[in-house]
Amino acid sequence: MDITVNRPQGQFLQLDNKYRAYVAGYGAGKTFIGCVAQCLDFWKYPGINQAYFAPSYPQIRDIYYITAEQVALACGLRVEIREGNKEVHYYSGRTYRGTVICRSMQLPQTIVGFKVGNALVDEIDVMDTNKASLAWNKIIGRLRWEDAPNRVSVTTTPEGYKFIYQRFVMDSTANYGIIQASTYDNEANLPDGYIESLADTYNPELRAAYLNGQFVNLFSGTVYRSYERKRCASRETIQPKELLRIGVDFNVTNGSGVVYVTRSNVWHAVDELTGIYDTPELIATIKQKYPEHQIRIYPDASGGSRKTVDASISDISLLQSAGFAVYANKSNPLVKDRVIAANVAFDKGLVKVNELLCPEYSRCLEQLAYDANGSPDKKSNLDHLPDAGTYPIAYEMPVIKPAASVSIKFVS
C-alpha cells in the first residue's frame, strides 16, 4: 500500500475503542479515512462483511462509491460496485476479500436482516438526533461476525450538540473514542481557494464547526438570523409581463408560494401564496393572478414523487403539464445547506422582501426558530413560507463547497 495520512487521521486509525469517531470540518478527508479503515480490515480479516451507512442513498452513490474505489486501488485492492444490491465487493487480484453492504439511515427500522464484522457510519450528525440514536442502536445490533473486531467507525461533520456530542462526549464510556480535526489539517490535498471560500461564506459559528471541527451551538435563535426587516426591505412590485420566479412548498390543504422578481441580479419577494389546498388549486391560482407572465417554478423536489390529492401523476408533473418551467434538482438539498444559502443571500443583499406585499413571509422569516433537535420548528407552523421562499435561493444561489478530490498522498 502507498498511503500516508495526516496526523489526526493516523490518530483515528490507532484508536482501539469499539466505537471510534473522526469529527472534522469539510474537506478534512473523513470518508477517505473511513474507507482506508475498511481496506485495512479486508486485509486483516479476509472474507469479512462490512457495512457502510449514510443519511440517504444518493450520498452512498455520490460520495461512497467514488471514494471507496479510489482508496481501494491505493490499498492494493479493487472493487466491484453493484448498485442494484447496494453492495461493494472487494478483491485482491482475483481473490475475494469481502463485501461492504450499503444502507441508508433514513428509515432506521429497515436496518435489519444482515450481520457484519465492522461498520462505517458517515455524516450521522446531519440527522435528527432521535432518528440518529435509533439508527445507531440498529447498527450496533448488526455487529456479530465471528473472528472480527465488530467495531464501528464514525466519520462526520459536527452539527452542534447533537447525537455525536451526546454519545461520544457527554455519555462517553471506555468503548467510545473520538478524534477532532480541522479542514486545515488536510489543506495540502484541497483545491486552491477551498478553505478561503468557506471562511468567506460562513459566520463564526459555522466556521468553528465546518472548518475547525468543533462542537458549537448552531441552532440557537432564529433559523434565518440574517434576515432583518429594515435592512432587507424592498419596495419593488410586479411589472407587466415580466418573468416571475415562484418558490413552492407542497402541503395538502396548506400549500405555499413566494413570488420573486429580479432587479439588477437582486431577487425581490413581491407576493405570497398561502392556504393553497392542492397542486391543481395552486396552478389555477397562479394562472388567475399572473395570466400574462412567464412563470418559473422552484418547487420542493420531493414533489417529483408524491402525488397530489386524487391524482395519478406527481405534483411536479402537474406543474409541467400546466406549461410552467420547473427548476428542481432530483432531490432537495440538506435543510442546513438551504438555510446557509438563504442567510448568505440575505447577508450579501442578494435577496430582499417587500414586507408590505409579503407580510406573512416576512413574519415567518423573523420568527421561525429551531426545535430541540436542531431542526426548523415545524410545530410552529411558521416553516411553510420560508421553505417555499428558500427553495429558489438554494437552487440559484447555492453555497457551493468546491470538490475536495480524494488524494492518495497525504502530508504526515
Stockholm file with secondary structure:
# STOCKHOLM 1.0

chainA/1-412         MDITVNRPQGQFLQLDNKYRAYVAGYGAGKTFIGCVAQCLDFWKYPGINQAYFAPSYPQIRDIYYITAEQVALACGLRVEIREGNKEVHYYSGRTYRGTVICRSMQLPQTIVGFKVGNALVDEIDVMDTNKASLAWNKIIGRLRWEDAPNRVSVTTTPEGYKFIYQRFVMDSTANYGIIQASTYDNEANLPDGYIESLADTYNPELRAAYLNGQFVNLFSGTVYRSYERKRCASRETIQPKELLRIGVDFNVTNGSGVVYVTRSNVWHAVDELTGIYDTPELIATIKQKYPEHQIRIYPDASGGSRKTVDASISDISLLQSAGFAVYANKSNPLVKDRVIAANVAFDKGLVKVNELLCPEYSRCLEQLAYDANGSPDKKSNLDHLPDAGTYPIAYEMPVIKPAASVSIKFVS
#=GR chainA/1-412 SS CCCBCCHHHHHHHHCCCSEEEEEECTTSCHHHHHHHHHHHHHHHSTTEEEEEEESSHHHIIIIIHHHHHHHHHHTTCEEEEETTTTEEEEEETTEEEEEEEEEESSSGGGCCSCCBSEEEEESGGGSCHHHHHHHHHHHHTTBCCTTSCCEEEEEECCCSSSHHHIIIIITCCTTEEEEEECGGGGGGGSCTTHHHHHHHHSCHHHHHHHTTCCCCCCSSSBTTTTCCTTTTBCCCCCCTTCCEEEEEECCTTCEEEEEEEEETTEEEEEEEEEEECSHHHHHHHHHHHCTTSCEEEEECGGGGTSBCTTCSSBHHHHHHHTTCEECCCSSCCCHHHHHHHHHHHHHTTSEEECTTTCHHHHHHHHHCBBCTTSSBCGGGTCSHHHHHHHHHHHHHSCCCCCCCCCCSBCCC
#=GC SS_cons         CCCBCCHHHHHHHHCCCSEEEEEECTTSCHHHHHHHHHHHHHHHSTTEEEEEEESSHHHIIIIIHHHHHHHHHHTTCEEEEETTTTEEEEEETTEEEEEEEEEESSSGGGCCSCCBSEEEEESGGGSCHHHHHHHHHHHHTTBCCTTSCCEEEEEECCCSSSHHHIIIIITCCTTEEEEEECGGGGGGGSCTTHHHHHHHHSCHHHHHHHTTCCCCCCSSSBTTTTCCTTTTBCCCCCCTTCCEEEEEECCTTCEEEEEEEEETTEEEEEEEEEEECSHHHHHHHHHHHCTTSCEEEEECGGGGTSBCTTCSSBHHHHHHHTTCEECCCSSCCCHHHHHHHHHHHHHTTSEEECTTTCHHHHHHHHHCBBCTTSSBCGGGTCSHHHHHHHHHHHHHSCCCCCCCCCCSBCCC
//
